[in-house]
Amino acid sequence: MKILITGTSQGIGKAIAERFLKENHTVIGIDRQEKSITNENYIHYICDVRDFDKLPQIDGVNVLINNAGTQNEDDIDINLKALIKITERYGLQKDIKSVLNIGSASAHTGAEFPEYCASKGGVLSYTKNVAMRVAKFGATCNSLDPGGVLTPLNDCVIKDQKLWEQIMDETPLKRWATPEEIADWAYFLTVTNKFCTGQCIVVDGGESINYNFIWKE
């Protein structure tokens, strides 16, 4: 299948791309950074998801995964508006089998930066909207909403021993997910799954049960 993923140069997006490449799918990545994946089945476009006029021409996408995101950097524009534009352009067409939006557990709790929570909360509603619209193609649309994940974006708290201990106190499973674990969920929801749609799946080790957000001042 032809898989389109945004934000593939590092973290969750890179892990998802590598998971699909492992299964011999054709993967197309869109990222504002240089590619970090070397594989004959991987195609990389350097483009900011906000630059709608510069987005590449890609036809026949089977699986669209909206992963590109940020914290405290034009969150509404990147995490929500660009996600909508990407989906309307590549996801709403007859060849689509699945759309997956990478959301956040914070969209369910509100326990993070204001615009970040708002942007990810919008993703939840838009996910349900898209699920209704792609159903005519026999396709699914869900959001995968992680809690803490061991990525470079979170190094400022991962490497702070005091904050990390506080975070672990709030996390029943006493650890954060690896990007590869989130990638497994992404593969399941887009390839294995054929019937669950319009749902927002929280994968956070139980952290959202406690509703406390801890971050570096």
C-alpha positions in Angstrom: 0.0 0.0 0.0 1.0 3.6 -0.4 1.4 5.2 3.0 1.7 9.0 3.5 3.1 10.2 6.9 3.8 13.7 8.0 6.6 14.5 10.4 8.9 11.5 9.7 12.4 12.8 10.5 12.3 11.9 14.2 10.3 10.5 17.1 7.0 8.9 16.6 6.7 9.7 12.9 10.0 8.1 12.1 9.1 5.0 14.1 5.8 4.7 12.3 7.5 5.1 8.9 10.0 2.4 9.8 7.2 0.1 11.0 5.4 0.3 7.6 8.7 -0.1 5.7 9.4 -3.3 7.7 6.1 -4.7 6.2 7.3 -3.7 2.7 4.8 -0.8 2.1 5.7 2.2 0.1 6.1 5.1 2.5 6.1 8.8 1.6 7.2 11.3 4.2 6.6 15.0 4.4 8.8 16.9 6.9 10.4 20.3 7.1 13.7 18.6 8.0 16.1 16.5 6.0 15.2 12.8 5.8 16.7 10.4 8.4 15.4 7.2 6.8 17.4 5.3 4.2 15.2 2.7 2.4 14.4 2.1 -1.3 10.7 2.1 -0.5 10.9 5.5 1.2 10.3 8.8 -0.5 10.9 12.1 1.4 9.6 15.6 0.6 11.0 18.5 2.5 8.1 20.8 3.1 6.4 22.6 6.0 2.9 21.3 6.4 1.7 24.9 6.6 2.9 25.7 3.1 -0.2 24.4 1.4 0.8 25.8 -2.1 4.1 23.8 -1.9 2.7 20.4 -0.9 3.7 17.7 -3.3 1.4 16.1 -5.8 0.7 12.6 -4.4 -2.1 10.5 -5.8 -3.6 7.2 -4.7 -2.8 7.4 -1.0 -4.1 4.3 0.8 -3.2 5.2 4.4 -2.7 8.8 5.7 -1.1 9.4 9.1 -1.1 12.9 10.3 1.8 12.9 12.8 3.5 16.3 12.3 3.0 18.4 15.4 4.6 20.9 17.8 4.4 22.4 21.3 4.3 26.2 21.8 5.0 27.0 18.2 1.9 28.0 16.2 0.1 25.0 17.7 -3.3 25.8 16.1 -1.8 26.3 12.7 0.5 23.2 12.7 -1.4 20.7 14.8 -4.9 21.5 13.6 -5.2 23.7 10.5 -2.4 22.0 8.6 -3.7 18.6 9.6 -7.1 19.5 8.2 -5.6 20.8 4.9 -3.4 17.6 4.5 -6.4 15.4 5.1 -8.7 17.2 2.7 -6.0 17.1 0.1 -4.8 13.5 0.4 -7.3 11.6 2.5 -10.7 12.3 1.0 -10.5 10.2 -2.1 -11.6 6.8 -3.4 -8.2 5.0 -2.8 -8.1 5.8 0.9 -8.3 2.8 3.3 -7.5 4.6 6.6 -6.8 8.0 8.1 -5.0 8.2 11.5 -4.5 11.4 13.4 -1.9 11.5 16.1 -3.6 13.4 18.9 -2.7 13.6 22.5 -3.9 12.4 25.9 -3.9 16.1 26.8 -6.8 16.7 24.5 -8.9 14.6 26.8 -7.7 16.2 30.1 -6.7 19.7 29.2 -3.6 19.2 31.3 -1.0 20.9 29.2 -0.3 24.2 27.4 -3.5 26.0 26.4 -3.1 26.3 22.7 -1.6 22.8 22.5 -4.7 21.3 24.3 -7.0 23.3 22.1 -5.3 22.2 18.9 -5.4 18.5 19.9 -9.0 18.9 21.1 -9.9 20.1 17.6 -8.2 17.0 16.2 -10.6 14.8 18.2 -13.7 16.5 16.7 -12.2 16.5 13.2 -11.4 12.8 13.5 -15.1 12.1 13.9 -16.0 14.3 11.0 -13.6 12.6 8.7 -14.8 9.1 9.9 -18.3 9.9 8.6 -17.0 11.2 5.3 -14.6 8.4 4.4 -17.1 5.7 5.4 -18.4 5.7 1.8 -15.0 4.4 0.7 -15.1 1.6 3.3 -12.3 3.4 5.1 -11.7 4.2 8.8 -10.5 7.3 10.6 -9.4 7.3 14.2 -7.0 9.3 16.4 -4.2 7.8 18.4 -3.7 9.9 21.5 -0.4 9.2 23.3 0.6 10.4 26.7 4.3 10.6 27.4 6.6 9.2 24.8 10.4 8.9 24.9 11.3 11.3 22.1 13.8 14.2 21.8 10.9 16.7 22.1 10.5 15.6 25.8 14.2 15.5 26.8 13.8 18.6 29.0 11.8 16.6 31.5 13.1 13.1 30.8 16.6 14.3 31.7 15.5 16.2 34.8 15.6 13.7 37.6 13.3 15.6 40.0 10.6 16.2 37.4 10.9 12.7 36.0 10.3 11.2 39.5 7.2 13.4 39.8 6.0 12.3 36.4 6.5 8.7 37.2 4.4 9.2 40.4 1.6 10.2 38.1 1.9 7.3 35.8 0.5 4.0 37.0 2.7 1.9 34.7 5.8 3.8 35.9 7.2 4.4 32.4 6.6 6.2 29.2 6.0 4.6 25.8 8.7 4.1 23.2 8.1 5.5 19.7 8.1 1.9 18.5 5.1 1.0 20.8 3.1 3.9 19.4 4.1 2.8 15.9 2.6 -0.7 16.6 -0.7 1.0 17.6 -0.6 3.1 14.4 -0.1 0.0 12.3 -2.9 -1.9 14.0 -5.4 1.0 13.7 -4.7 1.6 10.0 -4.0 -1.9 8.6 -5.3 -4.6 10.9 -8.4 -2.7 12.0 -11.2 -2.6 9.5 -14.2 -1.7 11.7 -13.3 0.6 14.6 -13.8 4.2 13.3 -14.4 7.7 14.7 -12.7 6.8 17.9 -10.0 8.5 19.9 -7.7 5.9 21.5 -5.7 7.0 24.5 -2.4 5.2 25.0 -0.7 6.8 28.0 0.1 4.2 30.6 -2.8 5.4 32.7 -1.3 8.9 33.2 -4.5 10.7 32.3 -6.3 9.0 35.2 -4.5 11.4 37.5 -5.1 14.7 35.6 -1.9 16.4 36.7 0.5 17.9 34.2 4.2 18.3 35.2 6.7 20.3 33.1 9.8 22.3 33.4 9.3 26.0 34.3 
